[in-house]
Amino acid sequence: MQTKTERNKPTWLLAFCCSRVKVKRSFRIIMAFCRLRSLFSPSKCNSSSFPFYQSFKPRRTFSSSHHLPSHLQNVGFIGLGNMGSRMATNLIKAGFSVTVHDLNSDVLDKFSHMGVATRKTPCEVSEASDVVVTMLPSSAHVCDLEKPFMLDAPVSGGVIAAEAGTLTFMVGGSEEVFAAAKPLFFSMGKGAIYCGGAGNGSAAKICNNLALAVSMLGVSEALALGQSLGVAASTLSKIFNCSSARCWSSDSYNPVPGVMEGVPSSRDYNGGFASKLMAKDLNLAAESAKQTGCKHPLTSQAQKIYTELCNEGHEGKDFSCVFRHYYTGMDEHVDQ
């Protein structure tokens, strides 16, 4: 049984941030843990310090707060952009008591009308919380709050997965701290994969997005070629999706307008993962490859294509717009 003093002592910060400019939606994140009222000691963060982890099993929702670790029930959330607002909502659905803050007063009003506690400053949020989660534009904003004990934890899945609570977290840093954070990860996503030491989460994300970019380019090029040869993209997509060419870019995120509903190509490539963000990730991949002496011809070509796409004014469109704006592929209207 925890005493009141022990209960009030630790407040942790989970800081989600992305190192990009003027974008609220965060796909690359750095997760940081620290105590705001006392310094963090890694030696104190182990499986015995967090007994709930021994029996913890991922679950999408909780029937009541009694299923939650006692020291994680009160969660603060700072940064309620496209990703953060959805992640905070999923924490609420999971049974956490959430207190929020954002510079956008309109967003705060929306949460307030939902019955969620709001605060005017990050400090007020920390005072009301056991854990503080932030979704901020850059790591500098996190450091303004507190010098954190870092876990880099990029996410995959985007806004759709953030809303559905099906994000995947790629985590680098202390394995003990990662273990302590699992209940929060699985309240906002479907998976959390430990990638090793500090920086490995971000490295994994770079590699994932490199593969995604090359995949999208390959699918777009093949579909555009098929159209020029008289084969409908919808027909080719059916072939891809039941044969060796099947991939996420063809069966879940098809780039051809009219072939698939609910994806950016069905709404003029609005929403989704902006081309400028893919270009930035490819720049990071190319830089990393050069530093490690790794051959990267596909990275270089993808980097060139997405840079060109951005320079032509399509930087805000989803990266699948490469089908239309680089390969000049045609829209299709498929009869349902």
Long-range contacts (C-beta under 8 A, 24 or more apart in sequence): 2-70, 2-71, 7-70, 7-71, 8-37, 9-37, 9-38, 10-35, 10-37, 10-38, 10-71, 10-130, 11-35, 11-36, 11-37, 11-126, 11-129, 11-130, 11-131, 11-132, 12-130, 12-131, 12-132, 13-126, 13-131, 13-132, 13-133, 13-134, 13-142, 13-145, 13-146, 13-148, 14-131, 14-132, 14-133, 14-134, 14-181, 14-184, 15-132, 15-133, 15-134, 15-136, 15-142, 15-145, 15-148, 16-79, 16-84, 16-87, 16-133, 16-134, 16-135, 16-136, 16-153, 16-155, 17-134, 17-135, 17-136, 17-137, 17-138, 17-139, 17-141, 17-142, 18-136, 18-137, 18-138, 19-138, 19-139, 20-137, 20-138, 20-277, 20-280, 21-137, 21-138, 22-137, 23-137, 23-274, 23-277, 24-79, 24-81, 24-82, 24-83, 24-84, 24-135, 24-137, 25-81, 25-82, 25-83, 25-158, 25-159, 26-81, 26-83, 26-84, 26-135, 26-155, 27-83, 27-154, 27-155, 27-156, 27-158, 27-205, 27-273, 27-277, 28-154, 28-155, 28-202, 28-205, 28-281, 29-135, 29-152, 29-153, 29-154, 29-155, 30-139, 30-142, 30-150, 30-151, 30-152, 30-153, 30-202, 31-150, 31-151, 31-152, 31-153, 31-169, 31-171, 31-173, 31-181, 31-201, 32-142, 32-148, 32-149, 32-150, 32-151, 33-148, 33-149, 33-150, 33-151, 33-177, 33-180, 33-181, 34-146, 34-147, 34-148, 34-149, 36-126, 36-132, 36-146, 40-149, 42-149, 42-174, 42-176, 42-177, 45-174, 45-176, 45-177, 45-180, 46-176, 47-176, 47-179, 49-180, 50-179, 50-180, 52-183, 53-179, 53-180, 53-182, 56-182, 56-183, 58-182, 58-186, 58-190, 58-191, 59-186, 60-165, 60-186, 60-190, 61-93, 61-94, 61-95, 62-94, 62-95, 62-187, 63-95, 64-95, 65-95, 65-96, 65-97, 67-95, 68-94, 68-95, 68-96, 68-183, 69-183, 71-130, 72-96, 72-130, 72-131, 72-183, 72-184, 73-97, 73-130, 74-99, 74-128, 74-129, 74-130, 74-131, 75-99, 75-129, 75-130, 75-131, 75-132, 75-133, 75-184, 76-100, 76-101, 76-119, 76-125, 76-126, 76-128, 76-129, 76-131, 76-132, 76-133, 77-101, 77-125, 77-132, 77-133, 77-134, 77-135, 78-102, 78-122, 78-125, 78-132, 78-133, 78-134, 78-135, 78-136, 78-145, 79-134, 79-135, 79-136, 80-104, 80-107, 80-108, 80-111, 80-135, 81-135, 82-159, 82-162, 83-135, 83-155, 83-159, 83-162, 84-135, 85-111, 86-159, 86-162, 86-163, 87-133, 87-135, 87-162, 87-167, 87-188, 88-116, 88-133, 89-163, 90-162, 90-165, 90-187, 90-188, 91-133, 91-184, 91-187, 91-188, 92-116, 93-165, 94-187, 96-187, 99-125, 99-128, 99-129, 100-125, 101-125, 131-184, 133-184, 149-174, 149-177, 150-198, 151-177, 151-178, 151-181, 151-198, 151-201, 152-198, 152-199, 152-200, 152-201, 152-202, 153-185, 153-192, 153-201, 154-201, 154-202, 154-204, 154-205, 155-189, 156-205, 156-208, 157-189, 158-272, 158-273, 159-271, 159-272, 160-262, 161-189, 162-188, 165-189, 165-190, 166-190, 168-192, 168-193, 169-193, 169-201, 170-195, 170-201, 170-204, 170-205, 170-208, 171-195, 171-201, 172-196, 172-197, 172-198, 172-199, 172-200, 172-201, 172-202, 172-203, 172-204, 173-197, 173-198, 173-201, 203-288, 205-281, 206-281, 206-284, 206-285, 206-288, 207-285, 209-278, 209-281, 209-282, 209-285, 210-281, 210-282, 210-285, 210-298, 210-299, 210-302, 212-248, 212-249, 212-278, 213-278, 213-281, 213-282, 213-302, 213-306, 213-319, 214-298, 214-299, 214-302, 215-247, 215-248, 215-249, 216-249, 216-253, 216-255, 216-319, 216-320, 216-322, 217-301, 217-302, 217-305, 217-322, 218-249, 219-245, 219-247, 219-249, 219-250, 219-254, 219-255, 220-249, 220-255, 220-320, 220-322, 220-323, 220-326, 220-327, 220-329, 221-327, 223-255, 223-256, 223-323, 223-329, 224-323, 224-327, 224-328, 224-329, 227-329, 227-330, 232-332, 233-259, 233-329, 233-330, 233-332, 234-258, 234-259, 234-332, 234-334, 249-320, 253-320, 254-320, 255-320, 255-321, 255-322, 255-323, 255-324, 255-329, 256-323, 256-329, 256-331, 256-332, 257-324, 257-331, 257-332, 258-331, 258-332, 258-333, 258-334, 259-332, 259-334, 263-320, 264-317, 264-318, 264-320, 264-321, 265-318, 265-320, 265-321, 265-323, 268-317, 269-314, 269-317, 269-318, 269-320, 269-321, 269-324, 270-317, 270-318, 271-318, 272-318, 272-319, 272-320, 273-318, 273-319, 274-315, 274-316, 274-317, 274-318, 274-319, 275-306, 275-309, 275-310, 275-314, 275-315, 275-316, 275-317, 275-318, 275-319, 275-321, 275-322, 276-310, 276-315, 276-316, 277-319, 278-306, 278-319, 279-303, 279-306, 279-307, 279-309, 279-310, 279-315, 282-306
